[in-house]
Amino acid sequence: MQVRDAMRPQPIQIGPEATLAELERVLLAERVGGLPVVEGGRLVGVVSRSDILRRLGVERAVAEAQADFYREFHDDPFAPSARAAREDAEQREGIEQQIAQRMASLRVRDAMTPEVVAVDADAPLRDAAAVMAERRIHRVIVTEDGRLAGLLSARDVVRLVAAGQLT
């Protein structure tokens, strides 16, 4: 069986300037975990829900480091515990607001993976599955004559196995 037999042809695409909120809406609406990123007809990357989560983790770490820096140099070590607890709660709320504001300004370009792992549409499906396993990725871009032809996900391969079409 070839990759073309299992791939989803003409996959939904997203541009690099779309917001992460727009990306999440597309992922939910299409019930997929990732998309090719295309700009001016040219494939420039791949983006997935994992990329969004990774970016969220970075934003959280930066916000918490900033908050820790402030607390470290400005907190009163002898403050009453109720006051300290209230300030901690306010600080956590502030961190969440800071993260939400920053995430709202981020674009697909800020979270995508620019290194695209691609396989040819005529490649054996087993080879594509081996690439996904080896690279620990959930999807590969499928090309034909150097152009985007489709998307193959681990779910597509599992579906064939479950249907008994791939052993």
DSSP file (Angstrom, degrees, kcal/mol; ACC not computed):
  #  RESIDUE AA STRUCTURE BP1 BP2  ACC     N-H-->O    O-->H-N    N-H-->O    O-->H-N    TCO  KAPPA ALPHA  PHI   PSI    X-CA   Y-CA   Z-CA
    1    1 A M              0   0    0      0, 0.0   124,-2.9     0, 0.0   125,-0.4   0.000 360.0 360.0 360.0 139.6    0.0    0.0    0.0
    2    2 A Q  B >   -A  124   0A   0    122,-0.3     3,-1.4   123,-0.1     4,-0.5  -0.590 360.0-109.6 -99.3 162.3    1.3    3.5   -0.9
    3    3 A V  G >> S+     0   0    0    120,-2.6     4,-2.2   117,-0.3     3,-1.9   0.886 116.7  63.0 -55.6 -41.1    1.0    6.7    1.1
    4    4 A R  G 34 S+     0   0    0    117,-2.3    -1,-0.3     1,-0.3   118,-0.1   0.755  96.1  60.4 -59.2 -24.1   -1.5    8.1   -1.5
    5    5 A D  G <4 S+     0   0    0     -3,-1.4    -1,-0.3   116,-0.2    -2,-0.2   0.686 117.6  28.0 -76.1 -17.9   -3.9    5.2   -0.5
    6    6 A A  T <4 S+     0   0    0     -3,-1.9   147,-0.2    -4,-0.5    -2,-0.2   0.605  98.3 100.8-116.6 -18.8   -4.1    6.4    3.1
    7    7 A M  S  < S-     0   0    0     -4,-2.2   145,-0.2   114,-0.1   143,-0.0  -0.184  72.8-118.9 -71.0 160.7   -3.4   10.2    3.0
    8    8 A R  E     -B  151   0B   0    143,-2.9   143,-1.6     0, 0.0   134,-0.1  -0.904  35.9-139.2 -95.5 111.4   -6.0   12.9    3.2
    9    9 A P  E    S+B  150   0B   0      0, 0.0   141,-0.3     0, 0.0   140,-0.1  -0.336  76.2  11.6 -71.7 154.5   -5.7   14.8   -0.1
   10   10 A Q  S    S-     0   0    0    139,-1.4   140,-0.1     1,-0.1     3,-0.1   0.930  88.7-155.6  46.0  63.8   -5.9   18.5   -0.2
   11   11 A P        -     0   0    0      0, 0.0    -1,-0.1     0, 0.0     2,-0.1  -0.247  25.2 -91.1 -67.9 155.7   -5.7   19.0    3.5
   12   12 A I        -     0   0    0     18,-0.1     2,-0.3    14,-0.0    -2,-0.0  -0.422  52.0-161.0 -59.2 139.6   -7.0   22.1    5.3
   13   13 A Q        -     0   0    0     22,-0.2     2,-0.3    -3,-0.1    24,-0.2  -0.811  11.4-156.5-123.8 164.1   -4.2   24.7    5.5
   14   14 A I  B     -e   37   0C   0     22,-1.8    24,-2.1    -2,-0.3    33,-0.0  -0.986  18.7-120.4-139.5 151.3   -3.6   27.7    7.6
   15   15 A G    >   -     0   0    0     -2,-0.3     3,-1.3    22,-0.2    93,-0.3  -0.537  24.6-117.6 -88.7 157.8   -1.5   30.8    7.0
   16   16 A P  T 3  S+     0   0    0      0, 0.0    93,-2.5     0, 0.0    94,-0.3   0.693 110.9  58.3 -69.0 -18.4    1.4   31.8    9.3
   17   17 A E  T 3  S+     0   0    0     91,-0.2    22,-0.0    90,-0.2     2,-0.0   0.495  78.6 111.3 -92.1  -2.9   -0.3   35.1   10.2
   18   18 A A  S <  S-     0   0    0     -3,-1.3    90,-2.7     1,-0.1    91,-0.3  -0.376  74.7-110.4 -64.5 149.1   -3.5   33.5   11.6
   19   19 A T  B  >  -H  107   0D   0     88,-0.2     4,-2.3     1,-0.1    88,-0.2  -0.376  20.3-115.2 -76.5 161.1   -3.8   33.8   15.4
   20   20 A L  H  > S+     0   0    0     86,-1.5     4,-2.5    83,-0.4     5,-0.1   0.830 119.1  56.7 -65.5 -30.1   -3.5   30.8   17.6
   21   21 A A  H  > S+     0   0    0     85,-0.3     4,-2.0     2,-0.2    -1,-0.2   0.910 107.3  47.7 -65.7 -41.3   -7.1   31.3   18.6
   22   22 A E  H  > S+     0   0    0      2,-0.2     4,-2.1     1,-0.2    -2,-0.2   0.914 111.2  51.9 -63.8 -42.2   -8.1   31.0   14.9
   23   23 A L  H  X S+     0   0    0     -4,-2.3     4,-2.8     1,-0.2    -2,-0.2   0.934 108.5  50.1 -58.5 -47.4   -5.9   27.9   14.6
   24   24 A E  H  X S+     0   0    0     -4,-2.5     4,-2.4     1,-0.2    -1,-0.2   0.891 108.8  52.6 -61.5 -39.3   -7.6   26.3   17.6
   25   25 A R  H  X S+     0   0    0     -4,-2.0     4,-2.6     2,-0.2    -1,-0.2   0.909 111.4  46.5 -62.5 -41.1  -11.0   27.0   16.1
   26   26 A V  H  X S+     0   0    0     -4,-2.1     4,-2.8     2,-0.2     5,-0.2   0.927 111.2  51.4 -66.7 -44.7  -10.0   25.3   12.8
   27   27 A L  H  X>S+     0   0    0     -4,-2.8     5,-1.8     1,-0.2     4,-0.8   0.915 114.7  43.4 -59.1 -43.3   -8.4   22.3   14.6
   28   28 A L  H  <5S+     0   0    0     -4,-2.4     3,-0.3    -5,-0.2    -2,-0.2   0.931 114.9  48.3 -67.7 -45.7  -11.6   21.8   16.6
   29   29 A A  H  <5S+     0   0    0     -4,-2.6    -2,-0.2     1,-0.2    -1,-0.2   0.889 119.3  38.5 -63.7 -39.6  -14.0   22.4   13.6
   30   30 A E  H  <5S-     0   0    0     -4,-2.8    -1,-0.2    -5,-0.2    -2,-0.2   0.541 104.0-130.4 -89.0  -7.9  -12.0   20.0   11.4
   31   31 A R  T  <5 +     0   0    0     -4,-0.8     2,-0.3    -3,-0.3    -3,-0.2   0.925  63.4 127.3  56.3  48.7  -11.4   17.5   14.2
   32   32 A V      < -     0   0    0     -5,-1.8    -1,-0.2    -6,-0.2    -2,-0.1  -0.857  59.5-140.3-128.4 164.5   -7.6   17.3   13.4
   33   33 A G  S    S+     0   0    0     -2,-0.3    16,-2.4     1,-0.2    17,-0.3   0.519  79.2  10.3-103.7  -7.6   -4.5   17.8   15.5
   34   34 A G  E     - F   0  48C   0     14,-0.3    14,-0.3    15,-0.1    -1,-0.2  -0.991  56.9-155.9-167.0 162.4   -2.4   19.7   13.1
   35   35 A L  E     - F   0  47C   0     12,-2.8    12,-2.6    -2,-0.3     2,-0.2  -0.972  28.4-105.7-142.3 152.6   -2.2   21.5    9.7
   36   36 A P  E     - F   0  46C   0      0, 0.0   -22,-1.8     0, 0.0     2,-0.6  -0.580  34.0-134.3 -72.6 145.7    0.3   22.4    7.1
   37   37 A V  E     -eF  14  45C   0      8,-3.1     7,-3.1    -2,-0.2     8,-1.2  -0.922  27.3-175.4-105.9 120.5    1.2   26.1    7.1
   38   38 A V  E     - F   0  43C   0    -24,-2.1     2,-0.4    -2,-0.6     5,-0.2  -0.954  11.4-177.0-124.0 133.8    1.1   27.7    3.7
   39   39 A E  E >  S- F   0  42C   0      3,-2.9     3,-1.8    -2,-0.4    -2,-0.0  -0.985  76.1 -13.4-131.5 121.8    2.1   31.2    2.7
   40   40 A G  T 3  S-     0   0    0     -2,-0.4    -1,-0.1     1,-0.3     3,-0.1   0.857 128.5 -54.3  58.2  36.2    1.7   32.4   -0.9
   41   41 A G  T 3  S+     0   0    0      1,-0.2     2,-0.4     0, 0.0    -1,-0.3   0.468 116.7 114.3  78.8   1.0    1.2   28.9   -2.1
   42   42 A R  E <  S-F   39   0C   0     -3,-1.8    -3,-2.9   105,-0.1     2,-0.4  -0.902  70.9-121.8-111.6 132.5    4.4   27.7   -0.5
   43   43 A L  E     +F   38   0C   0     -2,-0.4    -5,-0.2    -5,-0.2    73,-0.1  -0.574  36.8 167.1 -70.1 121.5    4.6   25.2    2.4
   44   44 A V  E     -     0   0C   0     -7,-3.1     2,-0.3    -2,-0.4    -6,-0.2   0.449  55.6 -40.1-118.1  -4.6    6.5   27.0    5.2
   45   45 A G  E     -F   37   0C   0     -8,-1.2    -8,-3.1    70,-0.1     2,-0.4  -0.990  50.6 -99.2 169.8-174.2    5.8   24.7    8.2
   46   46 A V  E     -FG  36 113C   0     67,-2.1    67,-3.4    -2,-0.3     2,-0.4  -0.988  27.8-165.4-136.0 142.4    3.5   22.5   10.1
   47   47 A V  E     +F   35   0C   0    -12,-2.6   -12,-2.8    -2,-0.4     2,-0.3  -0.990   9.2 175.4-133.7 142.5    1.6   23.4   13.3
   48   48 A S  E  >  -F   34   0C   0     -2,-0.4     4,-1.6   -14,-0.3     3,-0.3  -0.867  47.9-101.3-137.5 170.0   -0.2   21.2   15.8
   49   49 A R  H  > S+     0   0    0    -16,-2.4     4,-2.4    -2,-0.3     5,-0.2   0.859 122.1  59.9 -60.4 -35.1   -2.0   21.4   19.1
   50   50 A S  H  > S+     0   0    0    -17,-0.3     4,-2.5     1,-0.2    -1,-0.2   0.875 101.3  53.6 -61.0 -37.0    1.2   20.2   20.7
   51   51 A D  H  > S+     0   0    0     -3,-0.3     4,-2.3     2,-0.2    -1,-0.2   0.894 108.0  50.2 -64.3 -39.1    3.0   23.3   19.3
   52   52 A I  H  X S+     0   0    0     -4,-1.6     4,-2.5     2,-0.2    -2,-0.2   0.934 112.1  47.3 -63.6 -45.5    0.3   25.5   20.9
   53   53 A L  H  X S+     0   0    0     -4,-2.4     4,-2.2     1,-0.2    -2,-0.2   0.890 110.9  51.4 -64.4 -39.3    0.8   23.7   24.3
   54   54 A R  H  X S+     0   0    0     -4,-2.5     4,-1.9     2,-0.2    -1,-0.2   0.920 111.4  47.6 -62.9 -43.2    4.6   24.0   24.0
   55   55 A R  H  X S+     0   0    0     -4,-2.3     4,-2.6     1,-0.2    -2,-0.2   0.893 109.4  53.6 -65.3 -39.5    4.3   27.8   23.3
   56   56 A L  H  X S+     0   0    0     -4,-2.5     4,-2.5     1,-0.2    -1,-0.2   0.899 107.2  52.3 -60.7 -40.8    1.8   28.1   26.2
   57   57 A G  H  X S+     0   0    0     -4,-2.2     4,-2.4     2,-0.2    -1,-0.2   0.893 109.2  49.1 -62.4 -40.6    4.4   26.5   28.5
   58   58 A V  H  X S+     0   0    0     -4,-1.9     4,-2.4     2,-0.2    -2,-0.2   0.938 111.8  48.4 -63.4 -47.1    7.1   28.9   27.4
   59   59 A E  H  X S+     0   0    0     -4,-2.6     4,-2.3     1,-0.2    -2,-0.2   0.900 112.2  49.3 -61.5 -40.7    4.8   31.9   28.0
   60   60 A R  H  X S+     0   0    0     -4,-2.5     4,-2.7     2,-0.2     5,-0.2   0.921 110.0  50.8 -64.6 -43.9    3.9   30.6   31.4
   61   61 A A  H  X S+     0   0    0     -4,-2.4     4,-2.3     1,-0.2    -2,-0.2   0.905 111.5  47.8 -61.9 -41.8    7.5   30.0   32.4
   62   62 A V  H  X S+     0   0    0     -4,-2.4     4,-2.3     2,-0.2    -1,-0.2   0.936 113.3  47.3 -64.6 -46.2    8.5   33.6   31.3
   63   63 A A  H  X S+     0   0    0     -4,-2.3     4,-2.2     1,-0.2    -2,-0.2   0.905 113.8  47.5 -63.1 -41.5    5.5   35.1   33.2
   64   64 A E  H  X S+     0   0    0     -4,-2.7     4,-2.9     2,-0.2    -1,-0.2   0.880 109.9  52.7 -68.6 -37.1    6.3   33.1   36.4
   65   65 A A  H  X S+     0   0    0     -4,-2.3     4,-2.3    -5,-0.2    -2,-0.2   0.909 110.2  48.5 -64.2 -40.7   10.0   33.9   36.2
   66   66 A Q  H  X S+     0   0    0     -4,-2.3     4,-2.1     2,-0.2    -2,-0.2   0.921 113.1  47.5 -63.5 -42.9    9.1   37.6   36.0
   67   67 A A  H  X S+     0   0    0     -4,-2.2     4,-2.8     1,-0.2    -2,-0.2   0.904 111.3  50.6 -65.5 -41.2    6.7   37.2   39.0
   68   68 A D  H  X S+     0   0    0     -4,-2.9     4,-2.9     2,-0.2    -1,-0.2   0.893 108.2  53.1 -63.7 -39.4    9.3   35.3   41.0
   69   69 A F  H  X S+     0   0    0     -4,-2.3     4,-1.5     2,-0.2    -1,-0.2   0.939 112.0  44.9 -60.2 -47.0   11.9   38.0   40.3
   70   70 A Y  H  X S+     0   0    0     -4,-2.1     4,-1.6     1,-0.2     5,-0.3   0.932 115.6  46.7 -63.0 -46.4    9.5   40.7   41.6
   71   71 A R  H  X S+     0   0    0     -4,-2.8     4,-2.0     1,-0.2    -2,-0.2   0.897 108.2  56.9 -63.8 -40.2    8.5   38.6   44.6
   72   72 A E  H  < S+     0   0    0     -4,-2.9    -1,-0.2     1,-0.2    -2,-0.2   0.867 118.4  30.1 -60.7 -38.7   12.1   37.8   45.5
   73   73 A F  H  < S+     0   0    0     -4,-1.5    -1,-0.2    -3,-0.2    -2,-0.2   0.571 129.1  34.8 -99.8 -10.2   13.2   41.4   45.7
   74   74 A H  H  < S+     0   0    0     -4,-1.6    -3,-0.2    -5,-0.2     2,-0.2   0.547  85.6 104.2-124.3 -10.1   10.1   43.1   46.9
   75   75 A D     <  -     0   0    0     -4,-2.0     3,-0.0    -5,-0.3     9,-0.0  -0.485  66.8-127.3 -79.7 147.0    8.2   40.7   49.2
   76   76 A D    >   -     0   0    0     -2,-0.2     3,-1.9     1,-0.1    -1,-0.1  -0.825  11.9-154.9 -89.6 113.5    8.2   41.3   53.0
   77   77 A P  T 3  S+     0   0    0      0, 0.0    -1,-0.1     0, 0.0    -2,-0.0   0.688  94.4  52.5 -65.4 -14.6    9.3   38.0   54.6
   78   78 A F  T 3  S+     0   0    0      2,-0.0     3,-0.1    -3,-0.0    -2,-0.0   0.220  78.9 131.9-104.5  14.4    7.5   39.0   57.7
   79   79 A A    <   -     0   0    0     -3,-1.9     5,-0.0     1,-0.1    -4,-0.0  -0.362  69.7 -95.9 -65.4 144.3    4.1   39.8   56.1
   80   80 A P     >  -     0   0    0      0, 0.0     4,-2.5     0, 0.0     5,-0.2  -0.297  33.4-118.6 -58.2 147.4    1.1   38.2   57.8
   81   81 A S  H  > S+     0   0    0      1,-0.2     4,-2.7     2,-0.2     5,-0.2   0.830 111.5  54.8 -62.5 -35.1    0.1   34.9   56.1
   82   82 A A  H  > S+     0   0    0      2,-0.2     4,-2.3     1,-0.2    -1,-0.2   0.926 111.3  45.2 -64.5 -43.2   -3.4   36.2   55.1
   83   83 A R  H  > S+     0   0    0      2,-0.2     4,-2.7     1,-0.2    -2,-0.2   0.927 113.5  49.6 -64.8 -43.9   -1.9   39.1   53.3
   84   84 A A  H  X S+     0   0    0     -4,-2.5     4,-2.4     1,-0.2    -2,-0.2   0.906 110.9  49.9 -61.6 -41.8    0.8   36.9   51.7
   85   85 A A  H  X S+     0   0    0     -4,-2.7     4,-2.3     2,-0.2    -1,-0.2   0.913 111.5  48.5 -63.9 -42.1   -1.9   34.4   50.5
   86   86 A R  H  X S+     0   0    0     -4,-2.3     4,-2.6     2,-0.2    -2,-0.2   0.918 111.9  49.0 -63.5 -44.0   -4.0   37.3   49.0
   87   87 A E  H  X S+     0   0    0     -4,-2.7     4,-2.5     1,-0.2    -1,-0.2   0.888 110.3  51.4 -64.5 -38.3   -0.9   38.7   47.2
   88   88 A D  H  X S+     0   0    0     -4,-2.4     4,-2.7     2,-0.2    -1,-0.2   0.922 110.7  48.4 -63.0 -43.0   -0.1   35.2   45.9
   89   89 A A  H  X S+     0   0    0     -4,-2.3     4,-2.3     2,-0.2    -2,-0.2   0.911 112.9  47.7 -63.6 -42.1   -3.6   34.8   44.6
   90   90 A E  H  X S+     0   0    0     -4,-2.6     4,-2.5     1,-0.2    -1,-0.2   0.897 111.6  51.0 -64.2 -39.8   -3.5   38.2   43.0
   91   91 A Q  H  X S+     0   0    0     -4,-2.5     4,-2.4     2,-0.2    -2,-0.2   0.917 109.4  49.5 -65.3 -43.0   -0.1   37.4   41.5
   92   92 A R  H  X S+     0   0    0     -4,-2.7     4,-2.4     2,-0.2    -2,-0.2   0.915 111.8  49.3 -61.4 -42.6   -1.4   34.1   40.0
   93   93 A E  H  X S+     0   0    0     -4,-2.3     4,-2.3     1,-0.2    -1,-0.2   0.904 110.7  50.5 -62.6 -41.1   -4.4   35.9   38.5
   94   94 A G  H  X S+     0   0    0     -4,-2.5     4,-2.5     2,-0.2    -2,-0.2   0.890 108.9  51.5 -63.0 -40.0   -2.0   38.5   37.1
   95   95 A I  H  X S+     0   0    0     -4,-2.4     4,-2.6     2,-0.2    -2,-0.2   0.931 109.9  49.3 -62.8 -45.6    0.2   35.8   35.6
   96   96 A E  H  X S+     0   0    0     -4,-2.4     4,-2.6     1,-0.2    -2,-0.2   0.901 112.2  48.1 -61.7 -41.1   -2.9   34.1   33.9
   97   97 A Q  H  X S+     0   0    0     -4,-2.3     4,-2.5     2,-0.2    -1,-0.2   0.908 111.3  50.4 -65.3 -41.3   -4.0   37.5   32.5
   98   98 A Q  H  X S+     0   0    0     -4,-2.5     4,-2.4     2,-0.2    -2,-0.2   0.919 112.3  47.1 -62.5 -43.6   -0.5   38.2   31.2
   99   99 A I  H  X S+     0   0    0     -4,-2.6     4,-3.1     2,-0.2     5,-0.2   0.928 111.7  50.5 -64.0 -45.3   -0.4   34.8   29.5
  100  100 A A  H  X S+     0   0    0     -4,-2.6     4,-1.9     1,-0.2    -2,-0.2   0.910 112.0  47.5 -60.7 -43.1   -3.8   35.2   28.0
  101  101 A Q  H  X S+     0   0    0     -4,-2.5     4,-0.9     2,-0.2    -1,-0.2   0.921 114.7  46.0 -64.4 -43.5   -2.9   38.6   26.6
  102  102 A R  H >X S+     0   0    0     -4,-2.4     3,-0.8     1,-0.2     4,-0.8   0.924 111.9  50.6 -66.1 -44.1    0.4   37.3   25.2
  103  103 A M  H >< S+     0   0    0     -4,-3.1     3,-0.7     1,-0.3   -83,-0.4   0.864 105.2  58.1 -62.9 -34.9   -1.3   34.2   23.7
  104  104 A A  H 3< S+     0   0    0     -4,-1.9    -1,-0.3     1,-0.2    -2,-0.2   0.773 107.7  47.5 -65.8 -24.7   -3.9   36.4   22.0
  105  105 A S  H << S+     0   0    0     -4,-0.9    -1,-0.2    -3,-0.8    -2,-0.2   0.597  91.6 101.7 -92.1 -10.8   -1.2   38.3   20.2
  106  106 A L    <<  -     0   0    0     -4,-0.8   -86,-1.5    -3,-0.7   -85,-0.3  -0.432  57.4-151.5 -78.2 149.7    0.7   35.2   19.0
  107  107 A R  B >>  -H   19   0D   0    -88,-0.2     3,-1.3    -2,-0.1     4,-0.6  -0.681  33.1-101.6-113.1 166.2    0.4   34.0   15.5
  108  108 A V  H >> S+     0   0    0    -90,-2.7     4,-2.5     1,-0.3     3,-1.5   0.881 121.5  64.0 -53.9 -39.5    0.8   30.5   13.9
  109  109 A R  H 34 S+     0   0    0    -93,-2.5    -1,-0.3     1,-0.3   -92,-0.1   0.823  98.3  55.4 -54.3 -33.2    4.3   31.7   12.8
  110  110 A D  H <4 S+     0   0    0     -3,-1.3    -1,-0.3   -94,-0.3    -2,-0.2   0.683 119.7  28.6 -76.3 -18.2    5.3   31.9   16.5
  111  111 A A  H << S+     0   0    0     -3,-1.5   -63,-0.2    -4,-0.6    -2,-0.2   0.617  95.0 105.5-116.1 -19.0    4.3   28.3   17.3
  112  112 A M     <  -     0   0    0     -4,-2.5   -65,-0.2    -5,-0.2     3,-0.1  -0.102  69.2-120.8 -68.0 162.7    4.8   26.3   14.1
  113  113 A T  B     -G   46   0C   0    -67,-3.4   -67,-2.1     1,-0.1    -1,-0.1  -0.924  20.3-165.0-100.2 113.4    7.5   23.9   13.3
  114  114 A P        +     0   0    0      0, 0.0     2,-1.0     0, 0.0    -1,-0.1   0.744  68.7  85.7 -75.4 -20.8    9.3   25.2   10.2
  115  115 A E  S    S-     0   0    0    -69,-0.1     2,-0.4    -3,-0.1   -69,-0.1  -0.710  72.6-156.4 -83.0 106.8   11.2   22.0    9.5
  116  116 A V        -     0   0    0     -2,-1.0     2,-0.7   -73,-0.1    24,-0.1  -0.709   8.6-150.1 -89.9 128.5    8.7   20.0    7.5
  117  117 A V        +     0   0    0     -2,-0.4    24,-2.4    22,-0.2     2,-0.3  -0.883  29.3 178.1 -94.9 118.3    8.9   16.2    7.5
  118  118 A A  E     -c  141   0B   0     -2,-0.7     2,-0.3    22,-0.2    24,-0.2  -0.900  19.4-167.4-126.1 150.9    7.6   15.1    4.1
  119  119 A V  E     -c  142   0B   0     22,-2.6    24,-2.6    -2,-0.3     2,-0.2  -0.948  31.9-104.8-129.9 154.2    7.1   11.8    2.3
  120  120 A D  E >   -c  143   0B   0     -2,-0.3     3,-1.8    22,-0.2  -117,-0.3  -0.522  24.5-124.5 -78.4 145.7    6.3   11.2   -1.4
  121  121 A A  T 3  S+     0   0    0     22,-2.5  -117,-2.3     1,-0.3  -116,-0.2   0.789 112.0  52.5 -59.8 -29.1    2.8   10.1   -2.3
  122  122 A D  T 3  S+     0   0    0     21,-0.3    -1,-0.3  -119,-0.2     3,-0.1   0.447  85.1 112.5 -88.4  -0.3    4.2    7.0   -4.0
  123  123 A A  S <  S-     0   0    0     -3,-1.8  -120,-2.6     1,-0.1  -119,-0.2  -0.359  82.2 -93.1 -69.5 151.4    6.3    5.9   -1.0
  124  124 A P  B >>  -A    2   0A   0      0, 0.0     4,-1.6     0, 0.0     3,-0.6  -0.424  29.6-128.8 -62.8 139.2    5.3    2.7    0.7
  125  125 A L  H 3> S+     0   0    0   -124,-2.9     4,-2.6     1,-0.3     5,-0.2   0.864 108.3  59.7 -59.0 -37.4    3.0    3.4    3.6
  126  126 A R  H 3> S+     0   0    0   -125,-0.4     4,-2.3     1,-0.2    -1,-0.3   0.882 102.8  52.5 -59.9 -37.8    5.2    1.3    5.9
  127  127 A D  H <> S+     0   0    0     -3,-0.6     4,-2.1     2,-0.2    -1,-0.2   0.905 109.7  48.3 -64.9 -41.1    8.1    3.7    5.2
  128  128 A A  H  X S+     0   0    0     -4,-1.6     4,-2.3     2,-0.2    -2,-0.2   0.913 111.3  50.1 -64.8 -42.2    6.0    6.7    6.1
  129  129 A A  H  X S+     0   0    0     -4,-2.6     4,-2.4     1,-0.2    -2,-0.2   0.889 109.2  52.2 -62.9 -38.4    4.9    5.0    9.3
  130  130 A A  H  X S+     0   0    0     -4,-2.3     4,-3.0     2,-0.2    -1,-0.2   0.892 107.8  51.6 -64.6 -39.4    8.5    4.2   10.1
  131  131 A V  H  X S+     0   0    0     -4,-2.1     4,-2.7     2,-0.2    -2,-0.2   0.926 110.6  48.4 -62.1 -45.1    9.4    7.9    9.6
  132  132 A M  H  X>S+     0   0    0     -4,-2.3     5,-2.1     2,-0.2     4,-0.9   0.917 114.7  45.3 -63.1 -42.1    6.6    9.0   12.0
  133  133 A A  H  <5S+     0   0    0     -4,-2.4     3,-0.4     3,-0.2    -2,-0.2   0.935 115.5  46.6 -66.0 -46.2    7.7    6.5   14.6
  134  134 A E  H  <5S+     0   0    0     -4,-3.0    -2,-0.2     1,-0.2    -1,-0.2   0.895 119.2  39.4 -63.8 -41.8   11.4    7.3   14.3
  135  135 A R  H  <5S-     0   0    0     -4,-2.7    -1,-0.2    -5,-0.2    -2,-0.2   0.520 105.6-128.2 -86.8  -6.3   10.8   11.1   14.4
  136  136 A R  T  <5 +     0   0    0     -4,-0.9     2,-0.3    -3,-0.4    -3,-0.2   0.935  61.2 137.7  56.6  50.4    8.2   10.8   17.1
  137  137 A I      < -     0   0    0     -5,-2.1    -1,-0.2    -6,-0.2    -2,-0.1  -0.870  54.5-142.9-123.9 158.6    5.7   12.8   15.1
  138  138 A H  S    S+     0   0    0     -2,-0.3    16,-2.8     1,-0.2    17,-0.4   0.538  80.1  24.4 -99.5  -8.6    2.0   12.4   14.5
  139  139 A R  E     - D   0 153B   0     14,-0.3     2,-0.4    15,-0.1    14,-0.2  -0.997  56.9-158.8-154.4 152.4    1.7   13.5   10.9
  140  140 A V  E     - D   0 152B   0     12,-2.6    12,-2.6    -2,-0.3     2,-0.3  -0.975  26.9-117.0-130.0 148.8    3.8   13.9    7.8
  141  141 A I  E     -cD 118 151B   0    -24,-2.4   -22,-2.6    -2,-0.4     2,-0.5  -0.636  27.2-141.6 -79.0 139.5    3.2   16.1    4.8
  142  142 A V  E     -cD 119 150B   0      8,-2.7     7,-3.4    -2,-0.3     8,-1.7  -0.910  20.2-169.5-106.9 129.6    2.7   14.2    1.6
  143  143 A T  E     -cD 120 148B   0    -24,-2.6   -22,-2.5    -2,-0.5     2,-0.4  -0.834  14.8-168.6-118.1 156.2    4.3   15.6   -1.6
  144  144 A E  E >  S- D   0 147B   0      3,-2.2     3,-1.6    -2,-0.3   -24,-0.0  -0.950  83.5  -9.8-142.8 120.9    4.0   14.8   -5.2
  145  145 A D  T 3  S-     0   0    0     -2,-0.4     3,-0.1     1,-0.3   -25,-0.0   0.856 130.5 -57.3  55.2  36.6    6.4   16.4   -7.7
  146  146 A G  T 3  S+     0   0    0      1,-0.2     2,-0.3     0, 0.0    -1,-0.3   0.497 116.3 109.9  78.0   3.9    7.6   18.6   -4.8
  147  147 A R  E <  S- D   0 144B   0     -3,-1.6    -3,-2.2  -105,-0.1     2,-0.3  -0.813  81.6 -90.7-113.7 153.5    4.2   20.1   -4.2
  148  148 A L  E     + D   0 143B   0     -2,-0.3    -5,-0.2    -5,-0.2     3,-0.1  -0.431  50.4 161.6 -60.6 121.6    1.8   19.6   -1.2
  149  149 A A  E     -     0   0B   0     -7,-3.4  -139,-1.4     1,-0.4     2,-0.3   0.620  56.3 -43.9-116.1 -24.4   -0.5   16.7   -2.1
  150  150 A G  E     -BD   9 142B   0     -8,-1.7    -8,-2.7  -141,-0.3     2,-0.4  -0.981  50.4 -96.6 178.7-171.2   -1.9   15.6    1.2
  151  151 A L  E     -BD   8 141B   0   -143,-1.6  -143,-2.9    -2,-0.3     2,-0.5  -1.000  21.0-161.5-137.6 135.0   -1.4   14.9    4.9
  152  152 A L  E     - D   0 140B   0    -12,-2.6   -12,-2.6    -2,-0.4     2,-0.3  -0.978  13.9-173.1-119.6 122.9   -0.9   11.5    6.5
  153  153 A S  E  >  - D   0 139B   0     -2,-0.5     4,-1.5   -14,-0.2     3,-0.4  -0.735  38.9-114.2-111.5 162.8   -1.5   11.2   10.2
  154  154 A A  H  > S+     0   0    0    -16,-2.8     4,-2.6    -2,-0.3     5,-0.2   0.854 118.9  59.8 -59.9 -33.8   -0.9    8.4   12.6
  155  155 A R  H  > S+     0   0    0    -17,-0.4     4,-2.4     1,-0.2    -1,-0.2   0.872 100.5  54.4 -63.0 -37.0   -4.7    8.2   13.0
  156  156 A D  H  > S+     0   0    0     -3,-0.4     4,-1.5     2,-0.2    -1,-0.2   0.908 110.9  45.6 -62.5 -41.4   -5.0    7.5    9.2
  157  157 A V  H  X S+     0   0    0     -4,-1.5     4,-2.0     2,-0.2    -2,-0.2   0.921 112.5  50.0 -68.1 -44.5   -2.6    4.6    9.6
  158  158 A V  H  X S+     0   0    0     -4,-2.6     4,-2.9     1,-0.2     5,-0.2   0.890 106.3  56.6 -61.4 -39.7   -4.4    3.2   12.7
  159  159 A R  H  X S+     0   0    0     -4,-2.4     4,-1.7     1,-0.2    -1,-0.2   0.900 107.8  48.0 -59.9 -40.7   -7.7    3.5   10.9
  160  160 A L  H  <>S+     0   0    0     -4,-1.5     5,-2.3     2,-0.2     6,-1.0   0.893 111.6  49.5 -67.1 -39.5   -6.4    1.2    8.2
  161  161 A V  H ><5S+     0   0    0     -4,-2.0     3,-1.4     4,-0.2    -2,-0.2   0.939 110.9  49.6 -63.9 -45.9   -5.0   -1.3   10.7
  162  162 A A  H 3<5S+     0   0    0     -4,-2.9    -1,-0.2     1,-0.3    -2,-0.2   0.835 109.3  52.4 -62.0 -33.4   -8.3   -1.4   12.5
  163  163 A A  T 3<5S-     0   0    0     -4,-1.7    -1,-0.3    -5,-0.2    -2,-0.2   0.499 115.2-117.9 -81.8  -2.6  -10.2   -1.9    9.3
  164  164 A G  T < 5S+     0   0    0     -3,-1.4    -3,-0.2    -4,-0.4    -2,-0.1   0.634  84.7 116.4  77.5  14.2   -7.9   -4.9    8.5
  165  165 A Q  S   <S+     0   0    0     -5,-2.3     2,-0.4    -6,-0.2    -4,-0.2   0.588  74.3  43.3 -89.0 -10.8   -6.5   -3.2    5.4
  166  166 A L              0   0    0     -6,-1.0    -2,-0.2    -5,-0.1    -1,-0.2  -0.990 360.0 360.0-137.2 125.3   -3.0   -3.0    6.8
  167  167 A T              0   0    0     -2,-0.4    -1,-0.1    -3,-0.1    -6,-0.0   0.393 360.0 360.0-118.8 360.0   -1.3   -5.8    8.6
